[in-house]
């Protein structure tokens, strides 16, 4: 006989959930961890899935009494027959109706529902630029979805709103994540963020423009400047496109900071916005590229990534840091292009930016079994590869990565995938990162603008970082 405690909102939902569930499989023989009350584990202490004290404790006692007599509305038989509808909030990765992510989710949901009668999935697809804002509003209004694909997870985890990954996933599914991505989804060695889609960056260059100018792909900053000067003499509109507009300035900035030997954080996770290396990197950008008119007619702070990519696809850009989707856009436009590792201060000193979006599961709806079954389906190799090929995103699992590496063709994606194991990701485990990322998007361009001070802008970001990490520091 199952013993049911009452969750908050159980009366509204019309069901209660057992304290322990029998272990089950994911349909492929993989065992799923059963949801249990808090206990110590080797990866941290499990957060309680529902309150077990105070007023809720009295309700639990009442249900225990009913369960002991084998009657009451919280019986296992009643709960087992209930149909469940999961709600998923996801970003739009496509750039047209024909490439919309809605098509991908429609196929994944249809195949899942066919094998899981009684569980259905509603997917809300929102524009990439607004999906995190939409999700935050839903959570704040007490209407969190069961699952969401988001650019952030730490704040929700710190507020106790998320399931741990091992509350949802089968052991085999969780173990299949690429290690570097799985670690990036952890807080104090407990994984809350499940990598969903990834990308890295390489330097794209226009082959025709380079061949006409007698240039070879650059390997260093000096090579970038020299090539940009030659392209400018040939009236190329954007010798080097530097998108520091608010769409994704944090990515272009981190590309350069990594290639200069630093980044947003050090190896211990402390913010290093104003490190000497970062100041030198941004100062070089300001003096050697922006100051010499090598970044095109649009000021970097007004040039967004999508605009830079569109200009490259029209043959108006000599060089730009890009992710895998630019390969397809350039090919559709007939632009001959090549890709090389992001140049560094010295040859071989560059580092690669990695970006991942996170799948997260919210506790509020209270459907961990059903949500876990759906996630195991989403992370099956064929579905991961379907997302990869639909949107030129990198797979996040060993099995899909191995298949992509071994398959004939697809050499462009393999170039990006090869960079992923050593790529540096945003500090997504920090609750302070979303706010600081916004400050970088909206303010970093000031450092390279006429009259701007790289040192002052980076110092200001470092002060904001210090306050965000220790709010009391701002009151001193």
C-alpha positions as CSV (number, residue, x, y, z in Angstrom):
1,X,0.0,0.0,0.0
2,X,1.3,3.5,-0.9
3,X,1.3,6.2,1.7
4,X,0.4,9.7,0.3
5,X,1.4,13.0,1.8
6,X,-0.6,16.0,0.5
7,X,1.4,18.4,-1.6
8,X,0.6,22.1,-1.6
9,X,-2.0,22.6,-4.3
10,X,-3.0,18.9,-4.2
11,X,-6.6,19.8,-3.5
12,X,-6.7,21.9,-6.6
13,X,-5.0,19.3,-8.7
14,X,-7.3,16.6,-7.4
15,X,-4.5,14.1,-6.6
16,X,-1.9,13.2,-4.0
17,X,1.6,11.7,-4.6
18,X,3.2,8.7,-2.9
19,X,6.2,9.2,-0.6
20,X,8.0,6.3,-2.4
21,X,7.5,5.0,-5.8
22,X,8.6,1.6,-7.0
23,X,11.7,1.8,-9.3
24,X,10.7,1.7,-12.9
25,X,12.5,1.7,-16.2
26,X,12.8,4.2,-19.0
27,X,11.5,1.8,-21.6
28,X,15.1,0.8,-22.5
29,X,16.0,-1.1,-19.4
30,X,17.5,1.9,-17.7
31,X,16.4,2.3,-14.1
32,X,15.0,5.6,-13.0
33,X,15.7,6.9,-9.5
34,X,12.6,6.9,-7.4
35,X,11.5,10.2,-5.9
36,X,12.1,10.0,-2.1
37,X,12.1,12.2,0.9
38,X,15.4,14.2,1.5
39,X,18.4,12.1,2.1
40,X,22.2,12.5,2.0
41,X,23.9,11.6,-1.3
42,X,27.4,11.7,-2.6
43,X,26.4,14.6,-4.8
44,X,24.8,16.8,-2.1
45,X,21.6,16.8,0.0
46,X,18.4,16.2,-1.8
47,X,16.0,19.1,-1.6
48,X,12.6,18.1,-0.3
49,X,10.0,17.7,-3.1
50,X,7.3,19.1,-0.9
51,X,6.9,20.6,2.6
52,X,6.8,18.1,5.5
53,X,6.2,20.4,8.5
54,X,3.8,23.0,9.8
55,X,0.3,23.1,8.4
56,X,1.2,20.7,5.7
57,X,2.4,18.3,8.3
58,X,-1.1,18.2,9.8
59,X,-2.6,17.5,6.4
60,X,-0.1,14.7,6.0
61,X,-1.2,13.1,9.3
62,X,-4.8,13.3,8.2
63,X,-4.0,11.5,4.9
64,X,-1.9,8.9,6.7
65,X,-5.0,8.1,8.9
66,X,-7.2,7.7,5.8
67,X,-4.6,5.6,4.1
68,X,-4.3,3.3,7.1
69,X,-8.0,2.3,6.6
70,X,-7.6,1.9,2.8
71,X,-10.0,4.6,1.9
72,X,-10.1,8.2,1.0
73,X,-9.7,10.2,-2.1
74,X,-5.9,9.9,-2.1
75,X,-5.9,6.2,-2.9
76,X,-3.2,4.9,-5.3
77,X,-5.9,3.5,-7.6
78,X,-7.5,6.9,-8.1
79,X,-4.2,8.6,-8.8
80,X,-3.1,5.9,-11.3
81,X,-6.1,6.6,-13.6
82,X,-5.6,10.3,-13.8
83,X,-4.5,11.8,-17.2
84,X,-1.7,14.3,-17.0
85,X,-0.9,17.1,-19.4
86,X,2.7,18.4,-19.1
87,X,3.5,22.0,-20.2
88,X,6.8,22.9,-21.8
89,X,8.1,26.4,-22.5
90,X,10.8,26.4,-25.3
91,X,12.6,28.9,-27.4
92,X,12.3,29.3,-31.2
93,X,15.5,28.2,-32.9
94,X,14.2,28.5,-36.4
95,X,14.3,31.6,-38.6
96,X,11.2,31.0,-40.7
97,X,7.9,29.1,-40.6
98,X,9.5,26.3,-42.5
99,X,12.3,25.9,-39.9
100,X,10.3,26.7,-36.8
101,X,11.0,24.6,-33.7
102,X,7.3,23.9,-33.5
103,X,7.9,21.2,-36.2
104,X,10.6,19.5,-34.1
105,X,8.4,19.5,-30.9
106,X,5.4,18.3,-32.8
107,X,7.2,15.2,-33.9
108,X,8.8,14.5,-30.6
109,X,5.6,14.9,-28.7
110,X,3.6,12.8,-31.1
111,X,6.1,9.9,-30.8
112,X,6.1,10.2,-27.0
113,X,2.3,10.3,-26.6
114,X,2.0,7.3,-28.8
115,X,4.0,5.2,-26.3
116,X,2.6,6.9,-23.1
117,X,-1.2,6.9,-23.1
118,X,-2.6,9.0,-20.4
119,X,0.2,11.7,-20.6
120,X,0.1,14.5,-23.1
121,X,2.5,17.5,-23.7
122,X,1.6,21.1,-24.6
123,X,4.6,23.0,-25.9
124,X,4.7,26.8,-25.9
125,X,7.3,28.2,-28.4
126,X,8.4,31.8,-27.8
127,X,11.0,33.9,-29.6
128,X,14.6,33.3,-28.4
129,X,15.0,36.9,-27.3
130,X,11.9,36.8,-25.0
131,X,11.5,33.2,-23.8
132,X,13.4,33.8,-20.5
133,X,11.3,36.9,-19.8
134,X,8.1,35.0,-20.5
135,X,9.2,32.1,-18.3
136,X,10.2,34.4,-15.4
137,X,6.7,36.1,-15.5
138,X,5.0,32.7,-15.4
139,X,7.0,31.6,-12.5
140,X,6.5,34.9,-10.6
141,X,2.7,34.5,-11.2
142,X,2.7,31.0,-9.7
143,X,2.1,29.4,-13.1
144,X,5.4,27.6,-13.7
145,X,5.4,25.0,-16.5
146,X,6.5,21.5,-15.8
147,X,9.5,21.9,-18.0
148,X,11.3,24.8,-19.8
149,X,14.3,25.4,-22.0
150,X,16.1,28.5,-20.7
151,X,19.3,30.3,-20.8
152,X,19.5,30.3,-17.0
153,X,18.7,27.9,-14.1
154,X,20.7,29.0,-11.0
155,X,18.1,31.5,-9.7
156,X,15.3,29.1,-9.9
157,X,17.4,26.3,-8.3
158,X,18.5,28.7,-5.4
159,X,14.8,29.5,-4.8
160,X,14.0,25.8,-4.4
161,X,11.8,25.7,-7.5
162,X,13.5,23.1,-9.5
163,X,13.8,19.3,-9.4
164,X,17.3,17.9,-9.3
165,X,18.2,16.2,-12.6
166,X,18.4,12.8,-10.8
167,X,14.8,13.3,-9.6
168,X,13.7,13.2,-13.2
169,X,16.1,11.4,-15.4
170,X,16.9,7.7,-15.6
171,X,20.5,6.9,-14.7
172,X,21.4,6.1,-18.3
173,X,20.1,9.4,-19.6
174,X,21.9,11.5,-17.0
175,X,25.2,9.6,-17.6
176,X,25.0,10.3,-21.3
177,X,25.5,14.0,-21.0
178,X,28.9,15.3,-22.1
179,X,30.8,15.8,-18.8
180,X,31.7,19.5,-19.3
181,X,28.1,20.4,-20.0
182,X,26.8,18.4,-17.1
183,X,29.2,20.0,-14.7
184,X,28.2,23.4,-15.9
185,X,24.6,22.6,-14.8
186,X,25.6,21.9,-11.2
187,X,25.4,23.9,-8.1
188,X,27.5,22.5,-5.2
189,X,27.8,19.3,-7.2
190,X,24.1,18.9,-7.6
191,X,22.8,19.0,-11.2
192,X,19.7,21.2,-11.8
193,X,20.4,22.4,-15.3
194,X,20.2,19.6,-18.0
195,X,22.0,20.7,-21.2
196,X,19.6,20.8,-24.1
197,X,21.4,22.4,-27.0
198,X,25.0,23.7,-27.4
199,X,27.1,25.7,-29.8
200,X,30.7,26.9,-30.1
201,X,32.3,29.7,-32.0
202,X,34.8,29.7,-34.9
203,X,36.1,32.6,-37.0
204,X,34.2,32.7,-40.4
205,X,36.0,34.3,-43.3
206,X,34.8,35.0,-46.9
207,X,37.0,32.8,-49.2
208,X,36.4,34.9,-52.3
209,X,37.3,38.2,-50.5
210,X,40.4,36.6,-49.0
211,X,41.6,35.0,-52.2
212,X,41.1,38.3,-54.2
213,X,43.2,40.1,-51.5
214,X,45.8,37.3,-51.4
215,X,45.1,36.7,-47.7
216,X,45.4,33.6,-45.6
217,X,43.1,32.9,-42.6
218,X,44.5,34.7,-39.5
219,X,45.8,32.9,-36.5
220,X,46.5,35.9,-34.2
221,X,45.1,39.3,-33.4
222,X,47.8,40.8,-35.5
223,X,46.7,38.6,-38.4
224,X,43.1,39.8,-37.9
225,X,44.1,43.5,-38.0
226,X,46.4,43.0,-41.1
227,X,43.7,41.1,-43.0
228,X,41.1,43.7,-42.0
229,X,43.3,46.5,-43.3
230,X,43.7,44.8,-46.6
231,X,40.0,44.2,-46.9
232,X,39.2,47.8,-46.1
233,X,41.5,48.9,-48.9
234,X,39.3,46.8,-51.3
235,X,36.2,48.6,-50.0
236,X,34.8,45.6,-48.1
237,X,32.0,47.2,-46.0
238,X,32.7,45.2,-42.8
239,X,36.4,44.0,-42.8
240,X,35.7,42.5,-39.3
241,X,32.2,42.6,-38.0
242,X,32.1,43.2,-34.3
243,X,28.6,42.7,-33.0
244,X,28.5,44.3,-29.5
245,X,24.8,45.2,-29.8
246,X,22.4,44.2,-27.0
247,X,21.3,40.9,-28.8
248,X,24.4,39.0,-27.8
249,X,27.3,41.3,-26.9
250,X,28.2,39.0,-24.0
251,X,29.2,36.2,-26.5
252,X,31.4,38.4,-28.7
253,X,33.0,39.9,-25.7
254,X,33.8,36.6,-24.1
255,X,35.3,35.3,-27.4
256,X,37.8,38.2,-27.2
257,X,38.5,38.0,-23.5
258,X,39.2,34.2,-23.7
259,X,41.5,34.8,-26.7
260,X,43.3,37.3,-24.5
261,X,44.0,34.9,-21.8
262,X,41.3,35.7,-19.3
263,X,37.5,35.7,-19.2
264,X,34.5,36.6,-17.0
265,X,35.7,34.3,-14.2
266,X,38.9,32.6,-13.0
267,X,39.5,28.9,-12.3
268,X,37.9,29.4,-8.8
269,X,34.8,30.9,-10.2
270,X,35.5,34.5,-9.1
271,X,34.6,37.3,-11.4
272,X,37.5,38.9,-13.2
273,X,36.0,41.6,-15.4
274,X,38.8,44.1,-14.7
275,X,41.7,41.7,-14.9
276,X,44.8,43.2,-16.5
277,X,44.4,40.8,-19.5
278,X,40.8,41.9,-20.0
279,X,41.7,45.6,-19.9
280,X,44.4,45.0,-22.4
281,X,42.1,42.9,-24.7
282,X,39.4,45.5,-24.9
283,X,41.9,48.3,-25.2
284,X,43.4,46.5,-28.3
285,X,39.9,46.2,-29.8
286,X,39.2,49.9,-29.3
287,X,42.6,51.0,-30.7
288,X,43.4,48.5,-33.4
289,X,40.0,47.6,-34.9
290,X,37.3,50.1,-34.0
291,X,39.7,53.1,-33.9
292,X,41.1,52.3,-37.3
293,X,37.7,51.9,-38.9
294,X,38.0,48.2,-39.5
295,X,34.6,47.2,-38.1
296,X,32.3,48.7,-40.7
297,X,29.9,51.5,-41.0
298,X,27.7,50.5,-38.1
299,X,29.0,51.2,-34.6
300,X,29.7,48.0,-32.7
301,X,27.2,48.9,-30.0
302,X,24.5,49.2,-32.6
303,X,25.4,46.0,-34.6
304,X,23.6,42.9,-33.4
305,X,24.7,39.3,-34.1
306,X,21.7,38.6,-36.5
307,X,22.6,41.7,-38.5
308,X,26.3,40.8,-38.7
309,X,25.4,37.3,-39.9
310,X,23.0,38.6,-42.5
311,X,25.7,40.9,-43.8
312,X,28.1,38.0,-44.0
313,X,25.6,36.0,-46.0
314,X,25.4,38.9,-48.4
315,X,29.1,38.9,-49.0
316,X,29.6,42.2,-47.1
317,X,31.7,40.9,-44.3
318,X,35.3,39.7,-44.4
319,X,35.5,38.1,-41.0
320,X,33.1,37.4,-38.1
321,X,32.9,35.0,-35.1
322,X,30.0,32.7,-35.7
323,X,28.2,29.6,-34.5
324,X,27.1,26.6,-36.7
325,X,23.9,28.2,-38.0
326,X,25.9,30.7,-40.0
327,X,27.3,27.8,-42.1
328,X,23.8,27.1,-43.5
329,X,22.9,30.7,-44.0
330,X,26.1,31.4,-46.0
331,X,25.6,28.3,-48.1
332,X,22.0,29.2,-48.9
333,X,23.3,32.6,-50.2
334,X,26.1,31.0,-52.2
335,X,28.9,32.7,-50.1
336,X,32.1,30.6,-50.2
337,X,33.5,30.6,-46.7
338,X,35.9,28.9,-44.4
339,X,36.2,28.5,-40.6
340,X,39.2,28.5,-38.4
341,X,39.8,28.6,-34.6
342,X,39.2,32.0,-33.0
343,X,42.6,33.8,-33.2
344,X,44.4,34.5,-30.0
345,X,46.8,37.2,-28.7
346,X,49.6,34.8,-29.9
347,X,49.3,31.8,-32.2
348,X,47.5,28.9,-30.5
349,X,46.6,31.0,-27.5
350,X,42.9,31.4,-28.4
351,X,40.1,29.7,-26.5
352,X,36.6,28.8,-27.6
353,X,33.4,30.0,-26.2
354,X,30.7,27.4,-25.6
355,X,27.0,28.2,-25.1
356,X,24.3,25.9,-23.9
357,X,20.6,26.2,-23.2
358,X,19.2,24.4,-20.2
359,X,16.3,22.1,-19.7
360,X,14.8,22.6,-16.3
361,X,12.0,20.9,-14.4
362,X,9.8,22.9,-12.0
363,X,8.4,21.4,-8.8
364,X,5.2,23.4,-8.8
365,X,3.2,21.3,-11.2
366,X,4.2,18.1,-9.3
367,X,4.6,15.6,-12.2
368,X,8.1,14.3,-11.8
369,X,7.4,10.8,-13.1
370,X,5.6,12.0,-16.2
371,X,8.1,14.8,-16.8
372,X,11.0,12.3,-16.4
373,X,9.6,9.9,-18.9
374,X,9.2,12.7,-21.4
375,X,12.8,13.9,-20.8
376,X,14.1,10.4,-21.3
377,X,12.3,10.4,-24.7
378,X,13.6,13.9,-25.6
379,X,17.2,12.8,-24.9
380,X,17.1,9.6,-27.0
381,X,19.8,9.7,-29.7
382,X,17.4,10.1,-32.6
383,X,15.7,13.1,-31.0
384,X,18.9,14.8,-30.1
385,X,20.2,14.3,-33.6
386,X,16.9,15.6,-35.0
387,X,17.4,18.8,-33.1
388,X,21.0,19.0,-34.3
389,X,20.2,18.7,-37.9
390,X,17.1,20.9,-37.8
391,X,18.8,23.9,-36.3
392,X,22.6,23.3,-36.6
393,X,22.9,22.9,-32.9
394,X,25.5,20.7,-31.3
395,X,24.4,17.5,-29.6
396,X,24.8,17.4,-25.8
397,X,25.1,13.6,-25.3
398,X,27.9,11.0,-25.9
399,X,25.7,8.8,-28.1
400,X,24.6,11.5,-30.4
401,X,28.0,13.1,-30.6
402,X,29.7,9.8,-31.4
403,X,27.1,9.2,-34.2
404,X,27.6,12.7,-35.6
405,X,31.4,12.3,-35.6
406,X,31.3,8.9,-37.3
407,X,28.7,9.8,-39.9
408,X,29.7,10.7,-43.5
409,X,29.2,14.4,-44.4
410,X,28.4,17.1,-41.9
411,X,32.0,18.2,-41.7
412,X,31.1,21.7,-40.7
413,X,29.2,20.6,-37.6
414,X,32.1,18.3,-36.7
415,X,34.5,21.2,-36.7
416,X,32.4,23.0,-34.1
417,X,31.8,19.8,-32.1
418,X,35.5,19.2,-31.8
419,X,35.8,22.5,-29.9
420,X,33.1,21.7,-27.4
421,X,35.0,19.5,-24.8
422,X,37.4,22.4,-24.1
423,X,35.0,25.3,-24.6
424,X,34.5,27.8,-21.8
425,X,30.9,28.4,-20.9
426,X,29.2,31.3,-19.2
427,X,29.1,31.1,-15.4
428,X,25.5,29.9,-15.5
429,X,25.8,28.3,-12.0
430,X,25.9,31.8,-10.5
431,X,22.6,33.5,-9.6
432,X,24.3,36.8,-10.4
433,X,25.1,35.9,-14.0
434,X,21.8,36.9,-15.7
435,X,21.9,40.4,-14.3
436,X,25.6,40.8,-15.2
437,X,25.1,39.4,-18.6
438,X,22.5,42.1,-19.2
439,X,24.9,44.8,-18.1
440,X,27.5,43.4,-20.6
441,X,25.0,43.4,-23.4
442,X,23.9,46.9,-22.8
443,X,27.2,48.6,-21.6
444,X,30.3,46.9,-22.9
445,X,30.2,48.7,-26.2
446,X,30.8,52.0,-24.4
447,X,34.4,50.7,-23.7
448,X,35.3,50.8,-27.5
449,X,33.3,53.9,-28.4
450,X,35.0,57.2,-29.1
451,X,36.0,58.7,-25.8
452,X,35.2,55.4,-24.0
453,X,37.5,53.9,-21.4
454,X,38.0,50.1,-21.4
455,X,39.4,50.2,-17.9
456,X,36.6,52.3,-16.5
457,X,33.8,50.2,-18.1
458,X,35.4,46.9,-16.9
459,X,36.0,48.3,-13.4
460,X,32.3,49.3,-13.3
461,X,31.3,45.7,-14.3
462,X,33.6,44.3,-11.6
463,X,31.9,46.5,-8.9
464,X,28.5,45.3,-10.0
465,X,29.8,41.7,-9.8
466,X,31.1,42.2,-6.3
467,X,27.8,43.6,-5.1
468,X,25.8,40.9,-6.8
469,X,28.0,38.2,-5.2
470,X,27.8,40.0,-1.8
471,X,24.9,42.4,-1.6
472,X,26.0,43.7,1.8
473,X,29.2,45.0,0.1
474,X,27.0,47.6,-1.6
475,X,25.9,49.0,1.8
476,X,29.3,49.6,3.1
